[in-house]
Amino acid sequence: MSHYEFALLAFTSFITLINPFGIIPVFVSMTASLEPAMRHKTARKANLVAFITLVAFAFTGEFLFKFFGISVNSFRMVGGIIFFMLGMDMLQARLGKTRIPKKRVQEYVGDISITPLGIPMITGPGSITNAIVLMQDAKTWDMKGLLIAVIGLVILINMLGLLFASKITHLLGETGNNVMMRLMGLIVMVIAVEFFFSGLKPILQEIFQIGS
């Protein structure tokens, strides 16, 4: 595989898995009560957390999974459950505006920047698994560096989407935002089911093989 083909594969897979457009309605809902400056700070911090997490797992993911005895399939199942719960809240429009006391704004920004925004919304089980697999496929240091650059580019695109999220949602209007949130909630739930069963299937196959 050439460097160009590898970069294209990495970009298309990460942009699909992270899905910048799908994160916007949740981000806007969770940061609706924040001032623009704090909202932008939240977006920057969440994407920084996501970038660091992806790079860390890309280099150490396989080792950590083996060290703790965790399989990628188990990780997919847990991620699927988390995504399903999040999608259910979106589908029922329960991610409503939250009033945050001024003295708790910094704490709130810190909390949601790490989870659920940074992890698992931006950096979910799919993108983490993708980072681990692609890093294994990157045979040279040039390709490894290229992979990190592509991850950075996708995260940058996602951050720009969140920084302009309020303008995008303003253009859509309240009805458009509600429709988009419910639609994305449904999509997130479908993705969650796919993640869960893609992890469950190999585990069941292994169990039945052992049993036979």
PyMOL commands that set and color helices and strands:
alter all, ss='L'
color gray80, all
select helices_A, chain A and resi 3-18+20-30+36-68+72-91+102-122+125-137+141-163+165-211
alter helices_A, ss='H'
color red, helices_A
deselect
rebuild
show_as cartoon
